[in-house]
Amino acid sequence: RFCLPLMLASLPTMAAAEEFPPALQDSWGDFWLFRFFVNAAGYASIVVPGFLLIQYFKRRNYLETGRGICFPVIKSCVFGSEVKSVHQEDGSLPPRVEPTESSTARQVFKLAFCAAGLQASYLTWGVLQERVMTRTYGATETDPGEKFKDSQFLVFMNRILAFTVAGLYCALTKQPRHGAPMYKYSFASLSNILSSWCQYEALKYVSFPTQVLAKASKVIPVMMMGKLVSRKSYEYWEYLTAALISVGVSMFLLSSAPNRHVSTVTTFSGIVLLAGYIIFDSFTSNWQDALFTYKMSPVQMMFGVNVFSCLFTVGSLLEQGALLESMRFMARHSEFTAHAVLLSVCSACGQLFIFYTINQFGAAVFTIIMTLRQAFAILLSCLIYGHTVTVMGGMGVAVVFVALFLRVYARSRMKKRSKKLPPGDTPVQKV
């Protein structure tokens, strides 16, 4: 209740400062709101028939009356085994495997490997993301070059590689017997696609440091979604750190530099897109938490979500004719091809490093590494792309990261305390 007014107070300032870069005003079809509805219509052309088929099979009681070669496929997609795991403590990830007879040097090496892998994957991904969405390709002394504008194609590239990597991993390693109906992945997939699209599209209107801070502030809508979707309750320190994060983000957004370049001015469109990213992403995480009540591994979750992500994005791209246009852009600019492929590789590898790090060292260590990564990403973006940050903006960044580290510290203390509680006592559920 007290966090949202601080965030909303910055909107009038942003609306007054709104300026659309000339490259984005070539045609109405390039405007983000139009593209959003066109993409949504493409997804609806797949979701609506799928929904009708699911309802048809359920009304016919196909699980009892169905026969034939298609029965196993329909059963897996519509009904699943409906066997849920009651051993998931947090409902999100399997219990962390404690190392046995592992030397300190080996653990330090593993931690360094995880930290280096996460930092390399996501710092490279951030730099490339800003390069692809904000700079031109094929520029010469006489030709200004052209920008790549279709964010959905980048989402498709990321998802097709993640789908391939997760599929190979599931095929080569032993996984739990899958029980969730496949169609349930489509909800997380759809929100994940939309959040990624908003993230890419927002870079046309806001600076990369602004986007990073907006991601840090997503703990606020995640908590709201947790109360609405999962009926979770939270400790006082969680509300306190959420308030500090909102204060820090508001300080950064309200800070202004008169010599700031037009392309880095935070605009109202950028704020809306970042809000869309945060809302869709918070729904994705909460829906995945609910899906983890089925007995599955994180890589199976990655595979299931990306199956539908590939289906939705390639269907929408084909309907719009944008797939061929993007392929032609890749043929014209080999540098873009290399950037798009490397972007997808970093995204897929980053997801695998996430699973491995949490499994080996727990969520607290992972959160610290990723918080440091966000700080390094802001610094790297300012150095490479010349973003300026005022004193007030720098103080806002510092407040955000202090709040994030306080969350990690308080959460680790709560976990230690909960382990000492008697079996009958249960602590307040955490984010």
C-alpha positions as CSV (number, residue, x, y, z in Angstrom):
1,R,0.0,0.0,0.0
2,F,2.8,2.4,0.8
3,C,5.1,1.3,-2.0
4,L,2.9,1.9,-5.0
5,P,2.4,5.7,-4.5
6,L,6.2,6.2,-4.6
7,M,6.4,4.4,-7.9
8,L,3.4,6.1,-9.4
9,A,4.6,9.6,-8.3
10,S,7.2,9.5,-11.1
11,L,4.7,8.8,-13.9
12,P,3.7,12.5,-14.6
13,T,7.3,13.5,-14.9
14,M,8.0,10.7,-17.3
15,A,4.9,11.5,-19.4
16,A,5.9,15.1,-19.7
17,A,9.4,14.1,-20.9
18,E,8.2,11.5,-23.4
19,E,10.0,11.7,-26.7
20,F,9.9,8.9,-29.3
21,P,13.2,8.3,-31.1
22,P,12.9,9.1,-34.8
23,A,13.7,5.6,-35.8
24,L,10.6,4.3,-34.0
25,Q,8.2,6.7,-35.8
26,D,8.7,5.3,-39.3
27,S,5.2,3.8,-39.4
28,W,2.3,3.1,-37.1
29,G,3.1,-0.6,-37.3
30,D,6.3,0.1,-35.4
31,F,4.5,1.5,-32.3
32,W,4.8,-0.9,-29.4
33,L,1.1,-0.9,-28.4
34,F,0.1,-1.9,-32.0
35,R,2.7,-4.6,-32.0
36,F,1.6,-5.9,-28.6
37,F,-2.0,-6.4,-29.8
38,V,-0.9,-7.9,-33.1
39,N,1.3,-10.4,-31.2
40,A,-1.5,-11.1,-28.7
41,A,-3.9,-11.8,-31.6
42,G,-1.4,-14.3,-32.9
43,Y,-1.2,-16.1,-29.6
44,A,-5.0,-16.1,-29.3
45,S,-5.3,-17.9,-32.7
46,I,-3.5,-20.8,-31.0
47,V,-4.8,-20.5,-27.4
48,V,-8.5,-20.3,-28.3
49,P,-8.6,-23.5,-30.4
50,G,-6.5,-25.3,-27.9
51,F,-8.8,-24.2,-25.1
52,L,-11.9,-25.5,-27.0
53,L,-10.2,-28.8,-27.7
54,I,-9.3,-29.3,-24.0
55,Q,-12.9,-28.5,-23.0
56,Y,-14.2,-30.9,-25.6
57,F,-12.0,-33.8,-24.4
58,K,-12.9,-33.1,-20.8
59,R,-16.7,-33.0,-21.5
60,R,-16.4,-36.3,-23.4
61,N,-14.6,-37.9,-20.5
62,Y,-11.9,-38.9,-22.9
63,L,-9.7,-40.3,-20.2
64,E,-12.3,-43.1,-19.7
65,T,-13.7,-43.5,-23.2
66,G,-10.7,-42.6,-25.5
67,R,-8.9,-45.2,-27.5
68,G,-6.5,-45.3,-30.4
69,I,-3.0,-44.2,-31.3
70,C,-3.6,-40.6,-30.2
71,F,-4.8,-41.5,-26.7
72,P,-1.3,-41.3,-25.0
73,V,-0.6,-37.9,-26.5
74,I,-4.0,-36.5,-25.6
75,K,-3.9,-38.0,-22.1
76,S,-0.4,-36.4,-21.5
77,C,-1.5,-33.0,-22.9
78,V,-4.9,-32.7,-21.3
79,F,-5.0,-34.9,-18.2
80,G,-1.5,-35.9,-17.2
81,S,-1.1,-38.4,-14.4
82,E,-2.5,-35.9,-11.8
83,V,-0.1,-37.2,-9.2
84,K,1.3,-34.4,-7.1
85,S,4.3,-34.5,-4.9
86,V,3.8,-33.7,-1.2
87,H,7.5,-33.6,-0.5
88,Q,8.2,-30.2,-2.0
89,E,9.0,-28.0,0.9
90,D,8.8,-24.7,-0.9
91,G,7.0,-25.9,-4.0
92,S,9.6,-24.4,-6.2
93,L,12.8,-26.5,-6.4
94,P,13.9,-29.9,-5.3
95,P,15.8,-30.2,-2.0
96,R,19.4,-29.0,-2.3
97,V,21.9,-31.9,-2.4
98,E,24.4,-31.4,0.5
99,P,27.9,-32.3,-0.6
100,T,29.4,-35.3,1.2
101,E,33.2,-35.6,1.8
102,S,33.9,-32.6,-0.3
103,S,37.0,-30.6,0.5
104,T,36.9,-26.8,1.1
105,A,39.0,-26.2,-2.0
106,R,36.6,-28.2,-4.2
107,Q,33.6,-26.2,-2.8
108,V,35.4,-22.9,-3.4
109,F,36.2,-24.0,-7.0
110,K,32.5,-24.9,-7.5
111,L,31.3,-21.6,-6.1
112,A,33.8,-19.7,-8.3
113,F,32.7,-21.7,-11.3
114,C,29.0,-20.9,-10.7
115,A,29.7,-17.2,-10.0
116,A,31.8,-16.9,-13.1
117,G,29.3,-18.7,-15.3
118,L,26.3,-16.6,-14.1
119,Q,28.3,-13.4,-14.4
120,A,29.6,-14.2,-17.8
121,S,26.3,-15.4,-19.2
122,Y,24.1,-12.6,-17.9
123,L,26.6,-9.7,-18.3
124,T,27.2,-10.7,-21.9
125,W,23.5,-11.2,-22.4
126,G,22.8,-7.7,-21.0
127,V,25.4,-6.0,-23.2
128,L,24.2,-7.7,-26.3
129,Q,20.5,-7.0,-25.5
130,E,21.2,-3.3,-25.4
131,R,23.4,-3.5,-28.5
132,V,20.7,-5.3,-30.6
133,M,17.8,-3.1,-29.5
134,T,19.4,0.4,-29.4
135,R,22.1,0.5,-32.1
136,T,22.0,0.3,-35.9
137,Y,23.5,-2.4,-38.2
138,G,25.2,-1.8,-41.5
139,A,26.0,1.9,-40.8
140,T,28.5,3.6,-43.2
141,E,29.7,7.2,-43.8
142,T,26.8,7.7,-46.2
143,D,24.2,5.3,-44.8
144,P,22.9,5.5,-41.1
145,G,22.1,1.8,-41.2
146,E,18.9,0.1,-39.9
147,K,17.7,-1.0,-36.5
148,F,16.2,-4.4,-35.8
149,K,12.7,-3.8,-34.5
150,D,11.0,-7.2,-34.0
151,S,11.5,-8.1,-30.3
152,Q,9.3,-11.2,-30.8
153,F,11.9,-12.8,-33.1
154,L,14.6,-12.4,-30.4
155,V,12.2,-14.1,-27.9
156,F,11.7,-16.9,-30.4
157,M,15.5,-17.3,-30.9
158,N,16.0,-17.5,-27.1
159,R,13.2,-20.0,-26.6
160,I,14.2,-22.4,-29.4
161,L,17.7,-22.8,-28.1
162,A,16.5,-23.2,-24.5
163,F,14.0,-25.8,-25.7
164,T,16.8,-27.7,-27.5
165,V,19.2,-27.6,-24.5
166,A,16.5,-28.6,-22.0
167,G,15.3,-31.4,-24.3
168,L,18.8,-32.8,-24.7
169,Y,19.4,-32.6,-20.9
170,C,16.2,-34.5,-20.2
171,A,17.0,-37.1,-22.8
172,L,20.5,-37.7,-21.5
173,T,19.8,-37.7,-17.7
174,K,17.4,-39.5,-15.5
175,Q,14.4,-37.3,-14.7
176,P,11.3,-37.8,-12.4
177,R,8.2,-39.4,-14.0
178,H,6.2,-36.5,-15.5
179,G,2.7,-36.0,-14.1
180,A,1.5,-32.5,-15.0
181,P,-0.9,-32.0,-17.9
182,M,1.1,-30.4,-20.6
183,Y,-1.4,-27.6,-21.3
184,K,-0.7,-26.1,-17.8
185,Y,2.7,-25.0,-19.0
186,S,1.0,-22.8,-21.6
187,F,0.0,-20.2,-18.9
188,A,3.6,-19.7,-17.7
189,S,4.8,-19.8,-21.2
190,L,2.4,-17.0,-22.4
191,S,3.3,-14.7,-19.5
192,N,7.0,-15.5,-20.0
193,I,6.8,-14.6,-23.7
194,L,5.0,-11.3,-22.9
195,S,7.4,-10.4,-20.1
196,S,10.4,-11.0,-22.3
197,W,8.9,-9.0,-25.2
198,C,8.2,-6.1,-22.9
199,Q,11.8,-6.3,-21.6
200,Y,13.2,-6.1,-25.1
201,E,10.8,-3.5,-26.3
202,A,11.4,-1.2,-23.2
203,L,15.0,-0.7,-24.3
204,K,13.7,1.4,-27.2
205,Y,12.4,3.9,-24.7
206,V,14.5,3.6,-21.5
207,S,18.1,3.2,-20.6
208,F,19.5,-0.2,-19.6
209,P,20.2,0.9,-16.0
210,T,16.6,1.9,-15.6
211,Q,15.5,-1.5,-16.8
212,V,17.9,-3.3,-14.4
213,L,16.4,-1.3,-11.4
214,A,12.9,-2.0,-12.6
215,K,13.8,-5.7,-12.4
216,A,15.0,-5.3,-8.9
217,S,11.7,-3.7,-7.9
218,K,9.7,-6.7,-9.1
219,V,9.7,-8.1,-5.6
220,I,6.7,-5.8,-4.9
221,P,4.3,-7.2,-7.5
222,V,5.7,-10.7,-6.8
223,M,4.6,-10.3,-3.2
224,M,1.2,-9.0,-4.4
225,M,0.8,-11.9,-6.8
226,G,1.8,-14.3,-4.0
227,K,-1.0,-13.0,-1.8
228,L,-3.5,-13.2,-4.7
229,V,-2.4,-16.4,-6.4
230,S,-0.9,-18.5,-3.6
231,R,-2.4,-16.8,-0.5
232,K,1.0,-16.3,1.0
233,S,1.8,-14.2,4.0
234,Y,5.0,-12.2,4.6
235,E,7.2,-10.9,7.4
236,Y,7.6,-7.2,8.3
237,W,11.1,-7.1,7.0
238,E,9.8,-8.1,3.5
239,Y,7.5,-5.2,3.4
240,L,10.3,-2.9,4.7
241,T,12.8,-3.9,2.1
242,A,10.1,-3.7,-0.6
243,A,9.4,-0.1,0.5
244,L,13.2,0.7,0.4
245,I,13.4,-0.7,-3.1
246,S,10.5,1.4,-4.3
247,V,12.1,4.5,-2.7
248,G,15.4,3.8,-4.4
249,V,13.8,3.2,-7.8
250,S,11.7,6.3,-7.5
251,M,14.8,8.4,-6.7
252,F,16.6,7.1,-9.8
253,L,13.6,7.7,-12.0
254,L,12.9,11.2,-10.7
255,S,16.6,12.2,-11.1
256,S,17.3,14.1,-14.3
257,A,20.4,15.1,-16.1
258,P,20.0,18.0,-18.5
259,N,22.7,16.7,-20.8
260,R,21.2,13.2,-21.0
261,H,20.9,11.9,-24.5
262,V,17.4,11.6,-26.0
263,S,17.7,7.8,-26.4
264,T,18.3,7.4,-22.7
265,V,15.4,9.6,-21.5
266,T,12.9,7.6,-19.5
267,T,9.5,7.9,-21.2
268,F,6.0,7.0,-20.3
269,S,6.0,4.2,-22.9
270,G,9.1,2.7,-21.3
271,I,7.5,2.9,-17.8
272,V,4.4,1.1,-19.1
273,L,6.5,-1.6,-20.8
274,L,8.6,-2.1,-17.7
275,A,5.4,-2.4,-15.6
276,G,4.1,-5.0,-18.1
277,Y,7.4,-6.9,-17.8
278,I,7.2,-6.9,-13.9
279,I,3.5,-8.0,-13.9
280,F,3.9,-10.8,-16.4
281,D,7.1,-12.0,-14.8
282,S,5.7,-12.1,-11.3
283,F,2.7,-14.2,-12.6
284,T,5.2,-16.6,-14.3
285,S,7.1,-17.3,-11.1
286,N,4.0,-17.8,-9.0
287,W,2.4,-20.1,-11.6
288,Q,5.6,-22.1,-11.9
289,D,5.6,-22.4,-8.1
290,A,2.1,-23.9,-8.3
291,L,3.2,-26.3,-11.1
292,F,6.1,-27.6,-9.0
293,T,3.6,-29.3,-6.7
294,Y,3.8,-32.0,-9.4
295,K,6.8,-34.1,-9.2
296,M,9.2,-32.6,-11.8
297,S,12.7,-31.2,-12.1
298,P,13.6,-27.6,-12.9
299,V,14.9,-28.7,-16.4
300,Q,11.5,-30.4,-17.1
301,M,9.8,-27.1,-16.2
302,M,12.2,-25.3,-18.6
303,F,11.4,-27.8,-21.3
304,G,7.7,-27.7,-20.9
305,V,7.5,-23.9,-20.8
306,N,9.7,-23.5,-23.8
307,V,7.7,-26.0,-25.9
308,F,4.7,-23.7,-25.8
309,S,6.9,-20.6,-26.1
310,C,8.3,-21.9,-29.4
311,L,4.8,-22.8,-30.6
312,F,3.3,-19.4,-29.7
313,T,6.1,-17.3,-31.1
314,V,6.7,-19.2,-34.3
315,G,2.9,-19.3,-35.0
316,S,2.6,-15.5,-34.4
317,L,5.7,-14.7,-36.5
318,L,4.4,-16.8,-39.4
319,E,1.0,-15.3,-39.3
320,Q,2.5,-11.8,-39.5
321,G,5.1,-12.7,-42.1
322,A,7.7,-11.4,-39.7
323,L,9.8,-14.6,-39.6
324,L,10.9,-14.3,-43.2
325,E,11.6,-10.5,-42.7
326,S,13.8,-11.2,-39.7
327,M,15.6,-14.0,-41.6
328,R,16.3,-11.5,-44.4
329,F,17.6,-9.0,-41.8
330,M,20.0,-11.7,-40.6
331,A,21.1,-12.4,-44.1
332,R,21.8,-8.7,-44.7
333,H,23.8,-8.2,-41.4
334,S,26.0,-11.1,-40.3
335,E,26.9,-9.1,-37.2
336,F,23.3,-9.2,-36.1
337,T,23.2,-13.0,-36.7
338,A,26.2,-13.4,-34.4
339,H,24.7,-11.2,-31.7
340,A,21.3,-13.0,-31.8
341,V,22.9,-16.4,-31.6
342,L,25.2,-15.4,-28.8
343,L,22.3,-13.8,-27.0
344,S,20.4,-17.1,-27.1
345,V,23.4,-19.1,-26.0
346,C,23.9,-16.9,-23.0
347,S,20.2,-17.1,-22.1
348,A,20.1,-20.9,-22.3
349,C,23.5,-21.4,-20.4
350,G,22.4,-18.9,-17.8
351,Q,19.3,-20.9,-17.0
352,L,21.4,-24.1,-16.5
353,F,23.8,-22.2,-14.3
354,I,20.8,-21.0,-12.2
355,F,19.7,-24.6,-11.6
356,Y,23.2,-25.9,-10.8
357,T,24.0,-23.0,-8.4
358,I,20.8,-23.3,-6.4
359,N,21.1,-27.1,-6.2
360,Q,24.7,-26.8,-5.0
361,F,24.7,-23.8,-2.7
362,G,21.1,-22.7,-2.1
363,A,18.9,-19.8,-3.0
364,A,20.7,-17.3,-0.7
365,V,24.1,-17.6,-2.4
366,F,22.4,-17.5,-5.8
367,T,20.6,-14.3,-4.9
368,I,23.8,-12.6,-3.8
369,I,25.6,-13.5,-7.0
370,M,22.7,-12.2,-9.2
371,T,22.4,-9.0,-7.1
372,L,26.1,-8.3,-7.7
373,R,25.5,-9.1,-11.4
374,Q,22.8,-6.4,-11.5
375,A,25.2,-3.8,-10.1
376,F,28.0,-4.9,-12.5
377,A,25.5,-4.7,-15.4
378,I,24.6,-1.1,-14.6
379,L,28.3,-0.2,-14.4
380,L,29.2,-2.0,-17.6
381,S,26.3,-0.4,-19.5
382,C,27.4,3.1,-18.3
383,L,31.0,2.4,-19.4
384,I,30.2,0.9,-22.8
385,Y,27.2,2.9,-23.9
386,G,27.9,6.2,-22.1
387,H,24.8,6.4,-19.8
388,T,25.0,9.2,-17.2
389,V,23.8,8.8,-13.6
390,T,23.2,11.8,-11.4
391,V,24.1,12.0,-7.7
392,M,20.5,11.5,-6.7
393,G,20.2,8.6,-9.2
394,G,23.4,7.0,-7.8
395,M,22.0,7.2,-4.3
396,G,18.8,5.6,-5.5
397,V,20.8,2.7,-7.0
398,A,22.7,2.3,-3.7
399,V,19.4,2.2,-1.7
400,V,18.0,-0.5,-4.0
401,F,21.0,-2.8,-3.6
402,V,21.3,-2.2,0.1
403,A,17.6,-3.3,0.3
404,L,18.3,-6.4,-1.8
405,F,21.2,-7.5,0.4
406,L,19.1,-6.9,3.5
407,R,16.5,-9.3,2.0
408,V,19.1,-12.0,1.5
409,Y,20.4,-11.5,5.1
410,A,17.0,-11.5,6.7
411,R,15.9,-14.5,4.7
412,S,19.0,-16.6,5.7
413,R,18.3,-15.7,9.3
414,M,14.7,-16.8,9.0
415,K,15.8,-20.1,7.5
416,K,18.2,-20.8,10.3
417,R,15.6,-19.9,12.9
418,S,13.0,-22.1,11.2
419,K,15.3,-25.1,11.4
420,K,15.5,-24.7,15.2
421,L,11.7,-24.6,15.6
422,P,9.9,-27.6,17.1
423,P,8.2,-29.9,14.5
424,G,4.7,-28.5,15.3
425,D,5.7,-24.9,14.7
426,T,5.6,-23.5,11.2
427,P,7.2,-20.2,10.2
428,V,5.5,-17.6,8.1
429,Q,5.7,-18.5,4.4
430,K,8.4,-16.6,2.5
431,V,8.7,-15.1,-1.0
